[in-house]
Amino acid sequence: MVSGIKTVLLLGGLSGLMLAIGASFGGSIGLVLAFILAIAMNFGSYWFSDKIVLKMYRAREVGSDHELYRLTKRLVDNTGLPMPRVYVIPDPSPNAFATGRNPDHAAVAATEGLIRNLNSEELAGVMAHELAHVQNRDILISSIAATLAATIMMLTQMAQFAMIFGGGDRRDNMVSFLATLILAPLAAMLIQAAVSRSREFEADRIGAQIAGNSRGLARALSKIERMHDKVSMDANPATAHMFIIMPFSRKGMMSLFSTHPPTEKRIERLMSS
């Protein structure tokens, strides 16, 4: 029930932002076009958001001949979940995420950097965390948030381009510019609200149960955090909440928009459980 309410609020909030952008830059015509786009994106993100996100990161599906698939299959056997599709992302930064509209249509993905730099127990801890998101049905709201937020960011960029090269008087341009500056961070804040920090703590807890211990995930989180200082990921900010750890630096202003709890607190909870 709570998850359903959050999903409705998320869709309503992000759709409202799309309408505001359309009205700001195109008046009544822009509002109508944005309304049509919002309906199309809400429908499309439910059915296709997993494919969009996976394609965004050039993820390739792997089968039973791959170590990540075999490890995931062993973990799935402990849960009773359907076997998700398994993907590898060609990126040296260590990270992972789960996506899909429900457990019957789920996918888990890990970067090459994660597979290469973690031992089997640590990798099992990470994949168990992602399976916990599948089991908790967090993946639908995460995927919808990523798709709609990416669309909003694209619209604001198009609006900025139109403001610079389009017509209109100085006053209209200034209003449009200020609206763009305000709407982008609002979209980011809505993403944070959509996937609360408590969901990450819960996925850590259940993930430790699926893996059979909390040591692997705790060590994996520590190792990923250290490596991110050296190898950050070129990730779309709209999808940051989907990863097990934020895929880019949280220094400066980015720390204000963190979608994850502090890693040290997550490790502390895992080791005390």
N, C-alpha and C positions, 0 to 999 in steps of 0.2 A: 504493500500500500504506500509506504513512504517513498520507495523507489519510483512508483508510478507518479506520485505527486511531483517529485523532483524532475522527472522527465517532462511532464507537462509544463512546469515552470521554466525549464530550460528552453524548450521549444518556443514557448510564448515570449520569453525574454529575447532570445536571439532573433526570432522572427520580427519582433518589435523594432529591434535595431536595424534590421534590413529595411523595414518600412520607413524608418526615420531617415535613413540614408537616401532612399529613393525620393522622399518628399523634399528633402533639403536641396537636392541637386537637380530634380526634375519636376518639381511642383506636383500638380494633381496627376499628370501623366506618369511621372516618375514613381509616384505612390502606387498607382495601379500596376505598373510593371514590376515594382518591388513586391507587391502582394502576390502576383502570379509566380514570381521567382521563389518567394517564401514557401508557397504551397508545394511547388515542384521540388524544392530542396528538402522539405520535411518528408515528403513521400520518398524521394530518392535516397535520402540519408538512412531511412529505416531499412530499405532493401539493399542498398549498394555501398553504404559507408565503409564497410570492411574492405571491399575491393578498392575503393578510392584511396584509403589510407595505405594499404599494402602496395599499391602501384606508386604512390607518392614516394615511398622509400625503396622502390625497385626490388621489393622482396620476391624471392623465388621459392616456390614450393618444393619441399624435399619429401622423399619416401622412406621406406623401411631400411634402405641401404645407408641412411645417414645417421650418425650418432645422436643428433638432436631428436630425431624422430623416435629412435629406440628408447632413449631416456624418457621422453615425454610419455611414450606408451606405457612404460613401467609405472610411472606416477599415476596415469589415468586409471590403471587397473586397481589402484588403491581408493578411487573416488566413486566409481560407478557412473562417471560422466561419459558421454559419447566421445570418441576420439576426435579431437579437433584437427584441422589442417595445420601443418607445421611449415614455417617459412624461415628462411635465412636472409638477413639484410646485409648487403655488401658495404659495410662501414666498419672502420677500425675501432671506433669508440664502443665500449661495452654497454649494452642496454638491451631491453626486451619489452614487449607489450603484448596484450591480448585484445582481440577485436571480434566483432560479430554481433548479430541481433539476439541470439540466445544460445544455450549450450549445444543445441543440435546444429547450429550454423556458426560455430566458433573457429577462430584461428589464433595460434600463438606464433610469435616471431621473435627471433633473437639475432643480434648482430654477429658478424664474423669475429669482431673484437671480443665479444662476450665468450663465445665458444673457444676462442684461442687462448684466453687469459685466465679462465676459471678451471679449477679441477672438477671432477665429476660430482663430488658432493656439493660444491658451491653452485654449479650449474643446475643441479637438481633442485636446490633451494630456490633459485630464481624462477625456474619453470613451474615449480609448485606454487609460488606466489601468483604467477599468471593464471594458473588453473583455478586458484582460489577466486580470482576476479570473475572467471567464467562461472564457477559454482555459485557465487554471490549475485550473479546477473548484473555486474557492474558494466559489462562490456557494451551493452546497447547505448546507455547514456553517454559513455565515453566516446563511442564512435560517432554518434549524432552530434555531440559537442564539437568534435574535431572537424566534421564536414561543414557544419553551419558557420563555425567561427572562421574557417579558412575562406568561405564564401564572403563573409563580411569584410575580412581583411582585403580580399580582392576588390570588392566594391569600393572600399575607401581609397584604395590605390587608383582605381579608375576615376573616381571623383576628383582626386587631387590632380590627375593628369588633365581632366576636362577643365578644371579651374585654371590651370596654368595656360593651356592652349586654346580654351574655348572663349566664347564671347561673354557678355554680361557686364554690368557696371561694377565699379570697385567695391561698393557696399555688398552686393550679392556675393562677390568673390571672397570677401573677408568673412562673411557669415558661413559660407561653405567651408572655408579653411578651418575655422574654429570648430565647426561641427565634426569635421574629420578628425581633428586632434582629440576631441572628447570621446568620440564613439569607439576608437580603436582600443584605448585602455578599458572602456566599459565592457567591451567584448571579452577581453582577457579576464576581467574580474568575474564575469558570468561563468566563464569556464572554471574558475577556481571554485565558485559556489556549486557548480554541477558535480564535481568530483571532490568530495570533502576529504580532509586529511584523515578523518576517522576510517574511511574506506581503505586507505593504505595500511593503517595499523591492523585492521581486521583481516586484510589479505595476507599480511605478514604472519598473523597468528594462525590462520587456517592453513596457509602455505607450509608452515613448520610442521603442522600435523600431517599433511599430505606427504611431505618429504620424510617424516619419521623422526626428525630432530630439528632444532633451531640453529645449530652450529653453522651448517652450510650457508643458509641465507644470511646470517649475521656476518660471516666472513666475506660473503659475496658483496654485500652492501658496502662494507668497509673498503674492499678492493676497488669496486666500481667508483666510489667517491674519490679515492686517491687518483685513479687513472683519469678521471674527468678533468683534473687540474692540468693534465698534459695533453689529453686527446678529447676535445669536445666534439659534439656531433652537430652537423649542419642540419638542424631540425626546424620544422615549421612550428612557431610558437603556439599555434592553434592546437597542436597535437601533444604538447608537452605533458599534459596530465595523464596521457596514456602509458607513458614509460615507467619502469620501475623506479628510476631516479631521473630527475629533470635532466634533459639531454644537453643542456648548455649551462654556462656559468651563471651563478646566482649572485654575483657581485653587483654592487651599485644598485641601480633602479630595479634590476630583475629580481632582487631579493624581496621586493614589495609584492611581486606577483607570483611567488612560489606556490605551486600546486601540491607540493609534497611536505610532509613533516620533516624536521631536521633528521638527517641520517643517524646521528649519534643517539637520538631518542628512540628511533626505531630499533637500533642495535641493542640499546639498554633494555627495552621491553622484551625483545627476543631472548636475551641471555638470562632474564629474570623469570621467564616462564617455565 
